Amino acid sequence: VGRVGYWEYDPARRAMTLPDASVDLLASIAGAAPGAHRTLLDALGETERKRFAQALEQAASMTQSLKLQLKLASVNGRHAHVVVRGAPVELSQGDNILAGTFEDITQDKHRDV
């Protein structure tokens, strides 16, 4: 079973949230201290952060789903990889968020190398 976490993104506030279990999982995947990354954006290097932020904004503005592979910033000299999936969720008329998962695919990526 893969290591899968959950996230939400509110485009109106431009804010991402992760439940505590997902925060801990993200730190474990990245090889960081527990709680080191409060959001997926915190765990990314600058280039990957920009890619993900653009994908979030595009998916939110077009109310479409997203799927993106990202490389987490290296903590221990070895990069970790996640695949991020998300889709729009309508909370109330005209009020949408994006909600989705991230899954650790590091072993698959390193096996492919």
C-alpha positions as a Python dict, from the first residue, in 0.01 Angstrom:
ca = {
    (1, 'V'): (0, 0, 0),
    (2, 'G'): (142, 338, -103),
    (3, 'R'): (184, 623, 138),
    (4, 'V'): (-99, 863, 55),
    (5, 'G'): (-181, 1199, 214),
    (6, 'Y'): (-469, 1444, 171),
    (7, 'W'): (-470, 1820, 94),
    (8, 'E'): (-712, 2104, 24),
    (9, 'Y'): (-651, 2431, -157),
    (10, 'D'): (-878, 2735, -123),
    (11, 'P'): (-819, 2957, -428),
    (12, 'A'): (-1010, 3250, -276),
    (13, 'R'): (-764, 3263, 15),
    (14, 'R'): (-475, 3114, -185),
    (15, 'A'): (-421, 2880, 108),
    (16, 'M'): (-339, 2511, 128),
    (17, 'T'): (-413, 2295, 429),
    (18, 'L'): (-312, 1943, 527),
    (19, 'P'): (-447, 1744, 820),
    (20, 'D'): (-186, 1657, 1086),
    (21, 'A'): (-150, 1297, 962),
    (22, 'S'): (-67, 1427, 612),
    (23, 'V'): (182, 1680, 755),
    (24, 'D'): (361, 1395, 934),
    (25, 'L'): (354, 1175, 624),
    (26, 'L'): (496, 1455, 410),
    (27, 'A'): (785, 1503, 653),
    (28, 'S'): (849, 1129, 651),
    (29, 'I'): (854, 1116, 270),
    (30, 'A'): (1085, 1419, 250),
    (31, 'G'): (1317, 1289, 522),
    (32, 'A'): (1249, 1600, 733),
    (33, 'A'): (1163, 1650, 1098),
    (34, 'P'): (796, 1595, 1190),
    (35, 'G'): (596, 1911, 1123),
    (36, 'A'): (874, 2065, 912),
    (37, 'H'): (642, 2113, 615),
    (38, 'R'): (293, 2247, 687),
    (39, 'T'): (193, 2227, 318),
    (40, 'L'): (314, 2060, 2),
    (41, 'L'): (443, 2397, -117),
    (42, 'D'): (678, 2412, 184),
    (43, 'A'): (837, 2080, 83),
    (44, 'L'): (924, 2191, -269),
    (45, 'G'): (1224, 2371, -411),
    (46, 'E'): (1162, 2702, -586),
    (47, 'T'): (1117, 2562, -939),
    (48, 'E'): (879, 2286, -833),
    (49, 'R'): (691, 2528, -606),
    (50, 'K'): (625, 2759, -901),
    (51, 'R'): (511, 2465, -1119),
    (52, 'F'): (271, 2343, -852),
    (53, 'A'): (137, 2691, -773),
    (54, 'Q'): (68, 2751, -1143),
    (55, 'A'): (-106, 2413, -1176),
    (56, 'L'): (-321, 2489, -870),
    (57, 'E'): (-424, 2829, -1002),
    (58, 'Q'): (-500, 2692, -1348),
    (59, 'A'): (-705, 2402, -1212),
    (60, 'A'): (-894, 2636, -978),
    (61, 'S'): (-969, 2896, -1245),
    (62, 'M'): (-1082, 2640, -1500),
    (63, 'T'): (-1247, 2411, -1242),
    (64, 'Q'): (-1059, 2112, -1377),
    (65, 'S'): (-870, 1826, -1218),
    (66, 'L'): (-493, 1810, -1194),
    (67, 'K'): (-226, 1543, -1185),
    (68, 'L'): (137, 1636, -1144),
    (69, 'Q'): (459, 1461, -1044),
    (70, 'L'): (676, 1670, -815),
    (71, 'K'): (1026, 1635, -673),
    (72, 'L'): (1051, 1733, -307),
    (73, 'A'): (1344, 1941, -188),
    (74, 'S'): (1633, 1724, -77),
    (75, 'V'): (1691, 1707, 296),
    (76, 'N'): (1929, 1412, 314),
    (77, 'G'): (2091, 1448, -28),
    (78, 'R'): (1836, 1226, -199),
    (79, 'H'): (1523, 1366, -359),
    (80, 'A'): (1181, 1224, -283),
    (81, 'H'): (899, 1222, -537),
    (82, 'V'): (522, 1248, -509),
    (83, 'V'): (234, 1239, -753),
    (84, 'V'): (-31, 1498, -670),
    (85, 'R'): (-391, 1456, -781),
    (86, 'G'): (-677, 1696, -719),
    (87, 'A'): (-1022, 1796, -835),
    (88, 'P'): (-1262, 2083, -775),
    (89, 'V'): (-1517, 2045, -497),
    (90, 'E'): (-1816, 2279, -479),
    (91, 'L'): (-1882, 2382, -119),
    (92, 'S'): (-2170, 2612, -204),
    (93, 'Q'): (-2293, 2786, -516),
    (94, 'G'): (-1990, 2953, -670),
    (95, 'D'): (-1761, 2860, -381),
    (96, 'N'): (-1510, 2593, -489),
    (97, 'I'): (-1194, 2445, -345),
    (98, 'L'): (-952, 2191, -482),
    (99, 'A'): (-911, 1873, -282),
    (100, 'G'): (-682, 1585, -348),
    (101, 'T'): (-410, 1344, -253),
    (102, 'F'): (-36, 1312, -273),
    (103, 'E'): (132, 975, -299),
    (104, 'D'): (492, 879, -236),
    (105, 'I'): (640, 742, -561),
    (106, 'T'): (1005, 774, -458),
    (107, 'Q'): (1084, 402, -476),
    (108, 'D'): (930, 379, -824),
    (109, 'K'): (1132, 679, -946),
    (110, 'H'): (1459, 547, -802),
    (111, 'R'): (1392, 201, -945),
    (112, 'D'): (1345, 355, -1291),
    (113, 'V'): (1685, 525, -1278),
}
